[in-house]
Each structure stands twice: as structure tokens, then as C-alpha cells.
Amino acid sequence: MKKILTGVMLLAYFSLNAAAYFDGGAGMVSGPHGYFGTKLYLTMGSESFYLKPMFTSYKSDATKKADGTNGTFKTYAVRGGYDRDTYGVG
């Protein structure tokens, strides 16, 4: 619930700026031995600052047998950056 509330607050903050922008995407991949991967992202920014929260999930029958888990690995990440004409940090 905290993640959703934080996302809504960031979305509201960036939408107040006239130069705000949004971009998002999703991708999926599959392969042998039950391999399946999903990636979701959303980029929110204004003029020179941006945040990019991402979610990635991979599942494979091979990893299920090797480590005793259900074979699903999930990753949550957030990237941020500040870009100017002469330099960028991120």
C-alpha cells in the first residue's frame, strides 16, 4: 500500500509541472524449460529530473529444480537522474 501511495504522490507532483512527461512499457520473453520473463517500467519526469520505477519477474523450471524454490525471481528497482546541457547525474 505504501508503494502505491508513493507512486500516486510522485505522479501528482510531476503532473503539476507544465513540462512533465510520462513514458512506460512492458516486455515479455519466453524460452525452453518453462522460461518466462516480464519487465514493466514507467518513466516520470520534468524538464531535467526523472524517476523510472521498474519491475522484473523471471520464472524457469530449471531454477525450480536447482534451488528448491518455486523458480520465480522478482526484482523491484528505481532509477533517477538529473540532466543538464553540460552534465548529467543518474
Secondary structure, DSSP 8 states (H G I E B T S, - for coil): -HHHHHHHHHHHHHHHSTTEEEEEEEEEEE-STT-EEEEEEEEEEETTEEEEEEEEEEE-HHHHHHHSS-SEEEEEEEEEEEE-SS-EE-
